[in-house]
């Protein structure tokens, strides 16, 4: 047996119940690390965080529907620096998931499957996410500043 794992076999049973030896799946150490591997995992995590953030948004809307006191509590939590950090994370996760989904739609059409194209599109996806998130969060920061100035005048 080779010491690098190429000869690693799995002892299992076939459908007739007979004992057989099958090759094991290659370990991650065999693959060359690629940006697309990280982006794929990040896209899945972004989808989960986006869904969780949507749940928080529904809770915020529920507080709005319950009346002024519950809504004031929700606004206080959302205005806290930790609440703002959660909002920023939700925004970035949702935008990245959107950009990565467009990338997957392009792949579903059968286009841009070359290794160089996939890597280049990964960098573009990160750039697009950064630009969209910067624009959205910047707009919210400007609106929040204007809102605070309006309350103090």
C-alpha positions as CSV (number, residue, x, y, z in Angstrom):
1,X,0.0,0.0,0.0
2,X,1.3,3.5,-0.9
3,X,2.1,5.7,2.0
4,X,0.3,8.7,0.4
5,X,-3.2,7.1,0.6
6,X,-3.7,6.3,-3.1
7,X,-4.1,2.7,-2.3
8,X,-6.5,3.2,0.6
9,X,-9.4,0.9,0.4
10,X,-12.7,0.8,2.2
11,X,-14.1,-2.6,3.4
12,X,-17.8,-2.7,2.6
13,X,-20.6,-4.9,1.3
14,X,-22.2,-4.9,-2.1
15,X,-26.0,-5.1,-2.7
16,X,-25.9,-8.9,-2.4
17,X,-24.2,-8.7,1.0
18,X,-20.8,-9.9,-0.1
19,X,-17.7,-8.3,1.4
20,X,-15.8,-6.1,-1.1
21,X,-13.0,-3.6,-1.1
22,X,-13.6,-0.2,-2.7
23,X,-11.4,2.8,-3.1
24,X,-11.9,5.6,-0.6
25,X,-12.7,9.1,-1.7
26,X,-9.6,11.3,-2.0
27,X,-8.8,13.4,1.1
28,X,-8.7,17.2,0.9
29,X,-4.9,17.0,1.0
30,X,-4.9,15.7,-2.6
31,X,-6.7,18.8,-4.0
32,X,-5.0,22.1,-4.7
33,X,-6.5,24.8,-2.6
34,X,-8.6,27.1,-4.9
35,X,-10.5,30.3,-4.3
36,X,-13.7,28.6,-5.7
37,X,-13.6,26.1,-2.9
38,X,-13.8,28.9,-0.3
39,X,-16.4,30.8,-2.2
40,X,-18.6,27.7,-2.5
41,X,-18.5,27.2,1.3
42,X,-19.0,30.9,1.9
43,X,-22.0,30.9,-0.4
44,X,-23.7,28.2,1.7
45,X,-22.9,30.0,4.9
46,X,-24.2,33.3,3.5
47,X,-27.4,31.6,2.6
48,X,-27.9,30.4,6.2
49,X,-27.0,33.9,7.6
50,X,-29.3,35.5,5.1
51,X,-32.2,33.3,6.2
52,X,-31.5,34.0,9.9
53,X,-31.3,37.7,9.3
54,X,-34.6,37.5,7.4
55,X,-36.1,35.9,10.6
56,X,-34.8,38.9,12.6
57,X,-36.4,41.3,10.1
58,X,-39.8,39.5,10.4
59,X,-39.4,39.8,14.2
60,X,-38.8,43.5,13.8
61,X,-42.0,43.8,11.6
62,X,-43.9,41.8,14.2
63,X,-42.8,44.3,16.9
64,X,-44.1,47.1,14.6
65,X,-47.4,45.4,14.3
66,X,-47.7,44.9,18.1
67,X,-47.6,48.6,18.9
68,X,-45.4,51.5,19.9
69,X,-43.8,49.9,23.0
70,X,-42.6,46.6,21.4
71,X,-41.5,48.6,18.4
72,X,-39.5,51.0,20.5
73,X,-37.8,48.0,22.2
74,X,-37.0,46.6,18.7
75,X,-35.7,49.9,17.5
76,X,-33.5,50.3,20.6
77,X,-32.0,46.8,19.9
78,X,-31.5,47.6,16.2
79,X,-29.9,51.0,17.1
80,X,-27.4,49.4,19.5
81,X,-23.9,48.9,18.0
82,X,-24.3,45.1,18.2
83,X,-27.6,45.4,16.4
84,X,-26.0,47.5,13.7
85,X,-23.2,45.0,13.4
86,X,-25.8,42.2,12.9
87,X,-27.6,44.3,10.3
88,X,-24.3,44.9,8.4
89,X,-23.5,41.2,8.5
90,X,-26.9,40.3,7.3
91,X,-26.6,42.8,4.5
92,X,-23.2,41.5,3.3
93,X,-24.3,37.9,3.6
94,X,-27.5,38.5,1.6
95,X,-25.6,40.5,-1.1
96,X,-22.9,37.9,-1.4
97,X,-25.5,35.2,-1.7
98,X,-27.2,37.2,-4.4
99,X,-24.0,37.7,-6.4
100,X,-23.0,34.1,-6.0
101,X,-26.4,33.0,-7.1
102,X,-26.1,35.0,-10.3
103,X,-22.7,33.3,-10.9
104,X,-24.4,29.9,-10.5
105,X,-27.1,30.9,-13.0
106,X,-24.4,31.7,-15.5
107,X,-22.9,28.3,-14.9
108,X,-26.3,26.7,-15.2
109,X,-26.4,28.1,-18.8
110,X,-23.2,26.1,-19.5
111,X,-21.0,29.2,-19.7
112,X,-17.7,30.1,-17.9
113,X,-16.6,26.7,-16.7
114,X,-12.9,27.1,-17.4
115,X,-10.6,27.1,-14.4
116,X,-9.3,30.6,-15.2
117,X,-12.8,31.9,-15.8
118,X,-14.1,30.4,-12.5
119,X,-11.2,32.0,-10.6
120,X,-11.6,35.3,-12.3
121,X,-15.4,35.3,-11.7
122,X,-14.7,34.5,-8.1
123,X,-12.6,37.7,-7.7
124,X,-15.3,39.6,-9.6
125,X,-18.0,38.3,-7.2
126,X,-16.0,39.4,-4.2
127,X,-15.5,42.9,-5.8
128,X,-19.2,43.2,-6.7
129,X,-20.2,42.2,-3.2
130,X,-17.8,44.7,-1.7
131,X,-19.1,47.5,-3.9
132,X,-22.8,46.7,-3.3
133,X,-22.3,46.3,0.4
134,X,-20.3,49.5,0.7
135,X,-22.9,51.4,-1.3
136,X,-25.8,50.0,0.8
137,X,-24.2,50.4,4.2
138,X,-22.9,53.9,3.2
139,X,-26.4,54.9,2.2
140,X,-27.8,53.6,5.5
141,X,-25.1,55.5,7.5
142,X,-25.9,58.7,5.7
143,X,-29.7,58.2,6.3
144,X,-29.0,57.5,10.0
145,X,-26.8,60.6,10.4
146,X,-29.6,62.7,8.8
147,X,-32.2,61.1,11.0
148,X,-30.1,61.9,14.1
149,X,-29.6,65.5,13.0
150,X,-33.3,65.9,12.5
151,X,-34.0,64.7,16.0
152,X,-31.6,67.2,17.6
153,X,-32.9,70.2,15.7
